[in-house]
Amino acid sequence: MRHFVAIFTFSFLLANFVTAQTPRNQNPSDIYHAVQKLNFLGTALYIAAHPDDENTRLISYLANNVHARTGYLSLTRGDGGQNLIGSELRELLGVLRTQELLAARRVDGGEQFFTRANDFGYSKHPKETLRIWDKSTILGDVVTTIRKFKPDVIINRFDHRSPGSTHGHHTASAMLSVEAFDMANDPNAFPERLKSTELWQPQRLFFNTSWWFYGSQEKFEKADKSKLLNVDVGVFYPTLGKSNNEIASLASSQHLCQGFGRITSRGSQPEYVELLKGDLPKDKNNLFEGINTTWSRIEGGEAIGALLNKVEQNFNFKNPAIHLSDLTKAYNLLQQVSNEHWRNLKSEELKTIIAAITGLHLQAFVTTASSNPGEVLSVNIEALNRSENNILLESVVINGQLIADTSSELKENVMVKSTTEFTIPKNTNFTSPYWLLENGTLGTYKVNNKDLIGLPETPRAFNATFNLAFEGVNIPITTSIVYKYAQPDKGEIYQPFEIVPEATASFSDKVIIFSNDTPKEIPVTIKAHKDNVSGLLQFCYDNEWNVDRETKEFSIAKKGDEQTVSFTLSPPQSENESYISPIIKLNGAEITKELVTIDYDHVPTQTILLPSEAKVVRLNIEKVGEHIGYIMGAGDAVPTSLEQIGYNVHQIDPNDISENTLDKYDAVVLGIRAYNVVKELSFKQKYILDYVKNGGNVIVQYNTAGRWNNQFENIAPYDLQISRDRVTNENSEVAIIAKNHSLVNYPNKISEDDFNGWVQERGLYFPNKWSKEFTPILEMKDEGESLKKGSLLIAPYGEGNYIYTGLSFFRELPAGVPGAYKLFSNMLSVGKDKLENKDQIKG
């Protein structure tokens, strides 16, 4: 398990019983806060493009001050970004960022939703974004979310009226929201989706503006504010002991992989929203002004409201259980309400409050992290009433199957325990993110089960329902079956319980480079997910390649153990790109998946099943040098990629850098964003430049502009100004403008063809100004823009060479792009041709 500095997560909201999180004991302030939310029947939806786009201050304010049901619709899962804490990229990064968003919502009190849009990388215009996303598909998802969530007010994070001024995804999110606002109530819009939803018309649409969108504070002060509402989101919650801004800071700090940990702000802070559609509230400090948010909103609600408002007004902080009678009466009345939407929502809120005031502990857990379809599972049941109230446990049901017909009285503080066996149906789906089950397009995930669209994660396969009677009122409470265990250094730990295949197989390297025609041993690791697994492993490959044997037997005795089976793969003579994959043949079934686990302390452990495959590349490549020093930055797989072409890569601890310690390396490479995230470099920059001066090659990969806290006057030996310039089209034309430079001639001849097959982008954060000592090697541009020459710069310094590159090698090398390997080899080898010539003259 990877460990990071613990973040204190203050949770004042009642934990949802169906989440696989460590149970939280709720204090009276938490319960009172939940009662306040119970008595507010209004909904707000915040809409933006990515994880971290959301305004946690406003979401928290709406959820905890206004007490509205508040959701965040992130159109993407952030799949196209970078990762500051690990190596997960693309779809795995999307899984991690999804969980970080859910962690943020657990702090600020919101709910989380998504569309099927894939974050394909930076986009400069919403036209491109909507074309790649398939506008109709994603617009339909936004409309469906509105119809299901039924918001009274919608708030856009970005301005739909400024295309081309910011990330295309940002503007596109606002444009889709504006269209969806009216379409959600149009029976002719996406009528096929009305099978599982119903028409809904939000009352107001806002744009969450600020002085930044006006260009300056001065311009904002002079702007027409007749349609602006202003709320103070810096309010303090006495019963919670926290201010809204403190909660918001904790929420945004859950985005660890994006480096969003931030200092907590306190005190008064205005937040502005501009009315785009709907009527302008008379009270410009109240987004819900004029909208009925009381229990009288629904037929039969007034009697319920009378009971629940009495609970709120007379809440007993010393003994909240005293309110059980009124709460159960309200629950009974609520079941008679015809409005299904509010009946279901408020019933779940009431259940959670009733469980909390009685100190009810309900748990169904297993002592294994995973199991397989068809396997018999031992489930432990626990029920505990920690109040004086009369509670009867009538039965326990798992997924509709009665497993305990107890009729047991839950006496005060007396634990009721039982263990039962449950057979996992053979048709149970494996646990994996639902949006990754099928291959989608560049811009859109494919989801066959339309009921799942919009959900943040795949619903848990198995839940236990405790059928209880509270003073004669029947109330079922459902909780997920979880895996519970203990570690000596951590104590009790909860993880999601997963359903997995009996075995999975994977390659250790996802890209395997053959730099000559020498065969390679290709290890395949088989992991058993049950005891006594035996079968055949078939090696699948392209016809132009050859393998020693196509199938080999395997046998693994214990669940969790692994066995490695190796095949000898021979490449073709000429350059070639292909894929290999393993198939496990077991008990008449074929398993083609690998199991990937994402394991960080700040989010629940994630299990992902992906197609098991590796890219194999026969590449005619030359290299000079052997030992490469690598200073890791924000995390990338470049070191592994360089080892694939024969380099010995030594990861350097910046603390160990001192005079002459770098001299043993043929080149030194700094990972992506190293100067942004590695503070020690501010003390080691002198030694790095001295290494260059004494004849070494240093390659600095991209850093984000101005994010090194003024620790460096300059990261280069000469003037170099990094900008936000980037070329996002991975197929954009690239011209070599320094055709005679050794960087594109030695030891590999680089041509424009070497930029074919690049993925996601050309590069990012190019310098836009540099001193005369630098030579630009390439030029490129996105459509409609000026040429950019800062993607690859080299300058001699002393006896060595300093290279700065914004080209996205951190994406291209792990993707097995041949031209990227050749160019990187040339960067590592630059200047070595002169040394060879000297050796020849001496000889």
KOLFI-865565 format. One line per 8 residues: number of its first residue (from 0); for each residue x, y, z of C-alpha. Coordinates in steps of 0.2 Angstrom, whole numbers. Each point is the difference from the previous one (the first is absolute). Example, Ala and Ser with C-alpha at 12.3 -4.5 7.8 and 13.67 -1.06 7.14 Angstrom:
BEGIN
0) 62:-22:39; 6:17:-3
***
This chain:
BEGIN
0) 0:0:0; 7:17:-4; -1:12:14; -1:19:0; -1:14:13; -17:-3:8; -13:13:-3; -12:3:14
8) -17:-2:-7; -13:9:10; -17:-9:-4; -15:8:7; -12:-9:-11; -8:-16:4; 9:-14:-9; -10:-9:-14
16) -3:-18:6; 4:-7:-17; 17:6:-2; 15:-11:4; 8:12:12; 5:-1:18; -16:3:10; -1:17:8
24) -8:3:17; -11:15:-2; -1:12:14; -16:11:4; 6:14:-10; 2:-11:-15; -18:-6:3; -7:17:2
32) 8:6:-16; -8:-15:-9; -17:4:7; 3:18:-7; 3:-7:-17; -15:-12:2; -11:15:1; 6:9:-16
40) -8:-6:-16; 11:9:-13; 14:-6:-12; 15:8:-8; 11:-7:-13; 17:7:-4; 7:-4:-17; 18:0:-7
48) 12:-10:-10; 13:-9:11; 4:-5:18; 7:15:9; -11:12:-11; -13:0:13; -2:15:12; 1:-9:17
56) -4:16:9; -17:2:-9; -4:-18:0; 3:-1:19; -10:16:3; -15:-7:-9; 1:-17:8; 4:6:18
64) -7:18:2; -15:0:-12; -2:-19:4; -4:-4:-18; 3:-16:-8; 15:4:-11; 9:-9:-14; 15:2:-11
72) -1:-6:-18; 18:-2:-6; -2:-3:-19; 17:-10:0; 10:-10:13; 16:9:-3; 7:-14:-10; 12:11:-10
80) 9:9:14; 16:-4:9; 3:-9:17; 10:8:13; 0:-15:12; 2:-16:-11; 1:-7:-17; -18:-2:-4
88) -4:9:-17; -15:0:-12; -14:-12:6; 8:-5:16; 3:19:4; -19:2:-4; -4:-13:13; 11:8:13
96) -7:17:-3; -17:-7:1; 3:-6:18; 8:17:4; -15:9:-5; -11:-12:11; 12:3:14; -2:19:-2
104) -19:-2:-1; 0:-10:17; 8:16:7; -10:14:-7; -17:-10:0; -3:0:-19; -4:-15:-11; 10:-4:-16
112) -5:-4:-18; 8:-2:-17; -3:-2:-18; 8:-12:-12; 12:14:-6; 18:-6:-1; 13:13:5; 10:-2:-16
120) 12:14:4; 1:19:-1; -11:8:-13; 1:17:-6; -18:3:-7; -17:-7:5; -3:-5:-18; 14:-12:1
128) -6:-7:17; -18:-2:-6; 5:-9:-16; 12:-12:9; -12:-3:14; -15:-3:-12; -11:15:6; -16:-9:-1
136) 6:-14:12; 6:11:13; -14:13:-1; -12:-15:3; 10:-5:15; -1:18:7; -19:0:-4; -2:-17:9
144) 9:5:15; -11:16:2; -16:-11:-2; 6:-12:13; 7:12:13; -14:13:-3; 10:16:5; -9:16:3
152) 15:10:-4; 15:-4:-11; 17:9:2; 13:-1:-14; 18:2:5; 5:7:-17; -7:13:-12; -8:-7:-16
160) 2:17:-9; 19:0:-1; 5:-14:-12; 19:-1:-3; 5:10:15; 3:-15:11; 0:-20:0; -12:-6:-13
168) -7:-12:13; -4:14:12; -10:10:-13; -8:-15:-7; -7:-5:17; -9:16:2; -7:0:-18; -7:-17:3
176) -7:5:17; -9:15:-8; -8:-11:-14; -5:-13:13; -9:12:11; -14:1:-12; 1:-17:-8; -2:-9:16
184) -19:5:0; -2:-3:-19; -8:-17:-4; 8:0:-17; 17:1:7; 8:-17:3; -17:-8:1; 8:-18:2
192) 8:6:16; -17:3:7; -3:-18:4; 10:1:15; -2:19:4; -13:13:-1; -1:18:-7; 6:13:12
200) 2:19:-1; 13:9:10; -5:17:6; 17:10:-1; 16:-2:-9; 15:10:6; 18:3:-5; 12:-1:15
208) 10:16:-4; 14:10:8; 11:15:-3; 12:-12:-9; -13:-2:-15; 0:19:-2; 19:1:-2; 3:10:16
216) -7:5:17; -2:18:-6; -10:-5:-16; -11:-11:11; -4:14:12; -6:11:-15; -10:-14:-8; -19:-1:0
224) -5:-11:14; -19:1:-2; -1:-19:-4; 13:-5:13; -4:-9:17; 13:1:14; 1:-12:14; 13:0:14
232) 7:-18:0; 12:4:15; -14:-4:13; 4:-9:16; -10:-15:6; 0:1:19; -8:-18:2; 14:-7:-11
240) 14:10:6; 6:4:-17; -2:14:-13; -6:-3:-17; 16:4:-8; 9:-12:12; -11:-14:-6; 3:5:-18
248) 18:0:1; 0:-17:8; -11:-6:-15; 11:7:-13; 16:-7:8; -7:-17:-3; 6:2:-18; 18:-6:4
256) 4:-7:-17; -2:18:-7; 10:8:14; -15:10:7; 4:0:18; -2:18:6; 1:11:15; -17:2:8
264) -8:17:-2; -11:8:13; -11:15:2; -13:8:-11; 1:-3:-18; -12:5:-14; -5:-12:-14; -9:7:-15
272) -12:-9:-12; -8:8:-16; -17:-4:-5; -1:-7:-17; -18:-7:-1; -15:0:11; -7:14:11; 12:11:10
280) -2:-2:19; -6:15:9; 12:-5:14; 17:1:-8; 8:-10:14; -12:-15:-3; 1:-11:-15; -16:-9:5
288) -10:15:4; -18:-2:-6; 2:-19:-2; -10:-11:12; 13:-10:10; -11:-5:14; -10:-16:3; -15:8:-7
296) 8:-2:-17; -7:-17:-1; -18:-7:2; -1:-7:18; 16:8:5; -7:13:13; -4:-13:13; 18:-7:-2
304) 7:17:1; -9:4:16; 8:-15:8; 17:3:-6; 1:18:2; -5:-3:19; 15:-12:1; 11:14:-7
312) -6:14:11; 0:-11:16; 15:-11:-4; 8:-8:15; 18:0:-1; 2:-10:16; -11:-14:-6; -5:0:-18
320) -8:-17:2; -15:9:8; -6:5:-17; -2:-18:-7; -19:0:2; -2:16:-11; 13:-6:-13; -9:-17:-2
328) -17:8:-1; 7:12:-14; 8:-15:-9; -17:-9:0; -9:15:-7; 14:2:-13; -3:-17:-7; -18:6:-4
336) 6:14:-11; -3:-2:-18; 15:11:-6; 13:-15:-2; 15:12:-2; -1:8:16; -7:-15:9; 15:-10:-4
344) 13:13:3; -8:5:17; -3:-18:5; 19:-3:-1; 4:16:10; -12:-5:13; 7:-18:1; 17:7:3
352) -5:12:13; -10:-14:9; 15:-11:0; 11:14:7; -11:5:14; -2:-18:6; 19:-3:-1; -5:-14:-12
360) 15:-11:-6; -5:-11:-15; 14:-9:-9; 2:-14:-13; 18:-4:-3; 11:-14:-7; 18:-4:4; 6:-1:-17
368) 3:14:-12; -7:-9:-15; -9:-15:-6; -6:-8:-17; -17:-4:-8; -7:-16:7; 10:0:16; -8:-3:17
376) 4:16:11; 0:1:19; -9:16:5; 1:7:18; -15:10:6; 0:12:14; -14:10:7; 1:12:16
384) -12:12:7; 8:13:11; -15:8:7; -15:-4:12; -12:-1:-15; -9:-15:-5; 7:-7:-16; -3:-17:-7
392) 10:-8:-14; -12:-10:-10; 11:-7:-14; 16:2:-10; -1:-1:-19; 15:0:-12; -5:5:-18; -18:-7:2
400) 6:-16:9; -6:-3:18; 15:-5:10; -6:4:18; -18:-1:6; 4:6:18; -14:10:8; 13:5:12
408) -2:14:13; 15:11:-1; 2:4:18; 10:15:5; 19:-2:-3; -2:-19:-3; 9:-5:-16; -10:-13:-11
416) 12:-10:-10; -2:-14:-13; 9:-8:-14; -9:-6:-16; 5:-7:-17; -4:8:-16; 2:-7:-17; 6:13:-13
424) -10:-3:-16; 10:-6:-15; -7:14:-10; 7:14:11; 10:13:-9; 18:3:5; 4:16:9; 7:13:-11
432) -4:18:-5; -15:-1:-11; 6:13:-12; 16:-11:-4; -9:-16:-4; -1:4:-19; 12:9:-12; -7:17:-3
440) 6:14:-12; 13:13:3; -13:12:8; -13:-11:6; -2:-15:12; -11:-14:-6; -13:-6:13; -12:-13:-5
448) -11:1:16; -8:16:-1; -6:0:18; 18:2:5; 3:16:-10; 4:14:12; 5:-10:15; 17:3:7
456) 4:-18:2; -7:-17:-2; -13:-5:13; 6:-13:12; -5:-18:-5; -6:-5:17; -10:9:14; -8:-6:16
464) -17:7:4; -4:0:19; -19:0:2; -3:9:17; -15:5:10; 2:16:10; -14:1:13; -10:-10:-12
472) 4:10:-16; 8:-11:-13; 16:8:-8; 12:-9:-11; 18:6:0; 13:-6:-13; 19:-1:2; 13:-6:-12
480) 9:-16:4; 18:5:3; 17:-8:3; 6:4:18; 17:-4:7; 13:7:12; 18:5:-2; 12:2:15
488) 5:17:-5; -17:6:-6; -13:-9:10; -17:-4:-8; -1:3:-19; -15:-1:-12; 2:-3:-18; -13:-3:-14
496) -4:-19:-3; 4:-5:-18; -6:-13:-12; 14:-6:-11; 5:-14:-12; 8:-15:6; 16:5:-7; 7:15:-10
504) 16:2:-10; 11:15:-4; 16:6:-8; 12:10:11; 4:12:-14; -14:7:-11; 12:5:-13; 14:-12:-6
512) 13:8:-11; 11:-11:-11; 15:10:-6; 7:-14:-10; -5:-17:-6; 5:-9:16; -14:-10:8; -6:5:17
520) -8:-10:15; -17:7:3; -6:-4:18; -19:-2:3; -5:1:18; -15:-10:4; -9:4:17; -12:-12:8
528) -16:7:8; -5:-17:7; 9:-15:7; 5:-14:-12; 0:8:-17; 7:-10:-14; -2:3:-19; 9:5:-16
536) 7:17:-5; -1:4:-18; 12:13:-8; -8:11:-14; 10:9:-12; 1:7:-18; 5:-11:-14; 16:10:-4
544) 7:-5:17; 4:-17:7; -1:-8:17; 8:-16:6; -16:-8:6; -18:6:-1; -7:-8:16; 8:-5:17
552) -8:-7:15; -1:8:17; -5:-5:17; -2:11:16; -5:-8:17; -4:16:10; -12:14:-2; 11:16:-2
560) 15:-9:-7; 8:3:-16; 9:-10:-13; 11:7:-15; -1:-9:-16; 13:6:-14; -1:-1:-18; 14:4:-13
568) -6:13:-12; 10:3:-16; -3:16:-10; 0:3:-19; 15:7:-9; -9:16:-5; -8:13:11; -17:-5:7
576) -13:4:13; -11:-13:7; -9:-7:15; 1:-15:11; -12:-7:12; -2:-15:12; -16:-11:1; -3:-10:16
584) -9:-16:-5; -8:-6:16; -15:-12:3; -7:3:-17; 1:19:2; 12:12:-8; 7:15:10; 7:14:-10
592) 1:13:14; 14:7:12; -4:6:17; 6:17:5; -1:7:18; 1:18:4; 5:1:18; 2:17:9
600) -5:5:18; -11:14:-4; -13:-10:-11; -7:-17:1; 10:-14:-9; -5:-2:-18; 0:-16:-10; 0:3:-19
608) -1:-14:-13; 8:5:-17; 4:-9:-16; 17:-9:3; 11:5:-14; 17:8:-4; 7:9:-15; 15:-7:-8
616) 10:11:-11; 15:-6:-12; 10:16:-1; 16:4:-9; 7:12:12; 18:5:4; 6:6:17; 16:7:8
624) 4:-1:18; -6:-12:13; -3:8:17; -14:12:2; -4:10:16; -18:4:3; -8:12:12; -18:-4:2
632) -13:14:0; -18:-2:1; 0:-18:-5; 2:-8:-17; 6:-16:-9; 14:7:-10; 14:-9:10; -8:-17:-4
640) -2:5:-18; 18:5:-1; 5:-17:7; -10:-8:-14; 13:6:-13; 15:-6:10; 4:15:12; 5:-3:18
648) -11:13:9; 5:5:18; -13:10:9; 8:14:10; -5:6:17; 2:19:-1; 6:0:18; 16:-10:-6
656) 5:12:-14; 16:9:4; 16:5:-8; 5:-12:-14; -13:-13:5; -8:1:-17; 16:-2:-10; -2:-19:-1
664) -16:2:-11; 0:1:-19; -15:12:2; -12:6:13; -19:1:-3; -12:10:11; -17:-7:1; -16:10:-4
672) -3:15:11; 15:-4:10; 3:18:4; -18:2:5; 0:-14:13; 17:-4:6; 5:13:12; 18:-6:2
680) 4:5:-17; 1:18:5; 15:-5:10; 8:-11:-13; -2:10:-16; 18:6:1; 6:-18:-1; -11:-4:-15
688) 6:14:-10; 18:-3:5; -3:-18:-7; -4:7:-16; 14:13:0; 12:-15:3; -6:-9:-15; -16:-8:5
696) -17:0:-9; -16:5:10; -17:-2:-7; -14:9:9; -18:-5:-4; -14:11:1; -4:11:16; -15:11:3
704) 3:18:-2; 4:10:16; -4:-14:12; 16:-2:9; -3:14:13; 14:11:-5; 13:-13:6; 9:2:-17
712) 5:15:-9; 1:-11:-15; 0:-19:-3; 12:2:-14; 17:7:-2; -7:13:-11; -16:10:-1; -15:-11:-3
720) -18:5:2; -12:-14:1; -18:4:-6; -16:-8:-1; 2:-4:-19; -4:-17:-5; -5:-10:-16; -14:-11:5
728) -3:-9:-17; 10:-16:0; -1:0:-19; 6:18:-3; 13:2:-13; 18:1:7; 14:8:-9; 19:-2:4
736) 7:17:-1; 18:-5:5; 3:-13:-12; 18:0:1; 1:-1:19; 7:-16:7; -16:-2:11; -10:-5:-15
744) 14:-10:-9; 10:-9:13; 0:-15:4; -18:-1:-9; -5:10:-15; -16:9:6; -13:4:-13; -18:7:0
752) -6:-18:-1; 6:-3:17; -14:11:7; -13:-12:-7; -10:-10:13; 2:12:14; -14:0:14; -11:13:8
760) 11:15:-4; 17:6:-7; 5:9:16; -4:13:13; 8:15:9; 12:5:-14; 12:14:4; -5:16:-11
768) 16:10:4; 18:-6:1; 17:7:-2; 11:-1:-16; 10:-15:7; -15:-11:-2; -4:-8:-17; -18:-5:-4
776) -1:-17:-9; -18:-1:-4; -15:10:-5; -18:-5:1; -18:8:3; -18:-4:3; -12:5:-14; -3:19:-1
784) 15:4:11; 17:7:-2; 15:-12:-1; 8:-5:16; 19:-3:0; 3:-3:19; -5:-19:1; 19:-5:-1
792) 14:11:4; 19:-3:2; 14:11:6; 18:-4:2; 6:4:18; 19:-2:3; 5:-17:-6; -18:-7:1
800) -18:3:-6; -16:5:8; -16:-5:-8; -17:6:5; -15:-9:-8; -19:2:2; -3:-15:-12; -11:-13:9
808) 13:-14:1; -9:-5:16; -15:-6:-10; 9:-5:-16; 13:-12:7; -12:-10:10; -11:-1:-15; 14:-7:-10
816) 2:13:-13; 15:-4:-10; 5:18:-6; -1:6:18; 13:-14:5; 12:5:-14; -1:18:5; 2:-3:18
824) 15:-11:-4; 7:15:-10; -2:12:14; 9:-12:12; 14:-2:-13; 2:18:-5; 19:5:-1; 6:-18:0
832) 3:0:-19; 14:13:3; 7:-12:13; 0:-14:-12; 9:10:-13; 13:5:13; 3:-19:4; 1:-4:-19
840) 13:14:-2; 10:-6:14; -1:-18:-7
***
